[in-house]
């Protein structure tokens, strides 16, 4: 981040490290296939007269993101880390059973949620079985199924995208 004192003395914007919906809508220009906002409640916005709900989701879509992975409620840090790791392994096809064939975003998220639900820790406990640990994450926007050359195949009962 730029030095805040130097920026203020030049009359430039001072960045505080926080990103608001207004920052995104006004300053970001994206060509992003996927934006992941894995913090708590990133899908929520504020109801505004005439515009419906406005927040980070609408701002990122306006800025050019084709899809977002966001959370609807407070999420456990460890469960989120496990879910996101599995999601991205699915998305890029890095797990051995995928044989380098990536899944679509929705299939990758669905499989990651199912996996987390049945995950057992080293003590054999299923700590993330409850939906509050995994169901709050939703995909909004383009799933990627419309990309030229994308074919789907089944891996372990789940649809997997393959370029």
C-alpha positions, 0 to 999 in steps of 0.5 A: 500500500502507498504511504498514507502520509505521502499520499495525504501530502500530495492530496491523493487518496489515502488507502486504509486497507479496507475495500468498500462496495463503493471502492469496487464499483467506482475504482475497479475494472476487472476481467475476472472469471471468479472473485472469491470473498471468503470472509464472513457475510460477504454476500450481504448488502443493504436494501436501498430504495429503487435499487434492491440490495447493494453491496460487494456482490453487485459492486464486483459484478458491476466492475466486471467480475463474471462470478463470485464465491461469497458467504451468507453468514459468519463462517468458521475459519478452519472450515473455510480454509478446508473448503476453499482449498478443496474448492480450488483443487477441484476448480483447477483439477489438481486432485489425483482422482481428477487427472488434471481435468478441472470441474466447473465452479458449481461442481467444484463448490458442491463437491467441496461442501460434500467433502467437508461435511464428511471430513473427519479430523485426526481424532475421527470427529466430523466437526464440520457436518453441520450446514452452518460450516459449509452451506453459507457459501454460494456461487453467484454468476457465470458457472463457466459452462458456456466457455468454448471447448468446455465439456463435462464428464462425471468424476465420483458422481459429480460433473467436472468441466474439461477444456 
